[in-house]
Amino acid sequence: MLCQACQKNEATVHLTETFYEGIEGHQPGTTKQHFCQGCADAYFASRPGMNAMRKLICLSDEYR
């Protein structure tokens, strides 16, 4: 699977976000994003609130 951001590299970071009604103005649902490592670094750098969760996301990869 290719990275959704650059469309060049293999996606190695997979992010799933679930939105519930009333949170961030989104309708309930789930979004899935697939990034290469470089684009994932840029994604997390542009969203400071998610940086604290990054290690948790990486931990979950170890258990797959």
C-alpha positions as CSV (number, residue, x, y, z in Angstrom):
1,M,0.0,0.0,0.0
2,L,1.4,3.4,-0.9
3,C,1.5,6.4,1.4
4,Q,-1.6,8.6,1.1
5,A,0.4,11.8,1.4
6,C,3.3,11.4,-1.0
7,Q,2.0,8.5,-3.2
8,K,5.7,7.3,-3.6
9,N,6.8,5.2,-0.6
10,E,5.4,2.1,1.1
11,A,2.9,3.0,3.9
12,T,4.4,1.7,7.2
13,V,2.4,3.8,9.7
14,H,-1.3,3.2,9.9
15,L,-3.5,5.6,11.9
16,T,-7.2,5.0,12.7
17,E,-9.2,7.8,14.3
18,T,-12.8,7.4,15.6
19,F,-15.0,10.4,15.8
20,Y,-18.1,10.5,17.9
21,E,-21.0,12.9,17.4
22,G,-20.3,16.4,18.8
23,I,-16.6,16.0,18.9
24,E,-14.6,18.3,16.6
25,G,-17.8,18.9,14.6
26,H,-17.5,15.6,12.8
27,Q,-20.2,13.1,12.2
28,P,-19.7,9.8,13.9
29,G,-17.4,7.5,12.0
30,T,-13.8,6.3,11.5
31,T,-11.0,7.6,9.3
32,K,-8.0,5.5,8.3
33,Q,-4.8,7.0,7.1
34,H,-1.7,5.3,5.8
35,F,1.7,7.0,5.8
36,C,5.4,6.3,5.1
37,Q,7.7,7.2,8.0
38,G,8.6,10.6,6.6
39,C,5.1,11.7,6.0
40,A,4.0,10.3,9.4
41,D,6.7,12.4,11.0
42,A,5.4,15.5,9.2
43,Y,1.8,14.6,10.2
44,F,2.5,14.3,13.9
45,A,4.7,17.4,13.9
46,S,1.8,19.4,12.5
47,R,-0.6,18.1,15.2
48,P,1.1,18.8,18.6
49,G,-1.8,17.3,20.6
50,M,-1.1,13.9,19.0
51,N,2.6,13.8,19.7
52,A,1.9,12.4,23.2
53,M,0.0,9.5,21.7
54,R,2.7,8.6,19.1
55,K,4.6,6.2,21.3
56,L,1.3,4.4,22.2
57,I,0.6,4.0,18.5
58,C,4.1,2.6,18.0
59,L,3.6,0.2,20.9
60,S,0.5,-1.2,19.3
61,D,2.6,-2.0,16.2
62,E,4.8,-4.3,18.3
63,Y,1.9,-6.4,19.3
64,R,0.6,-7.1,15.8
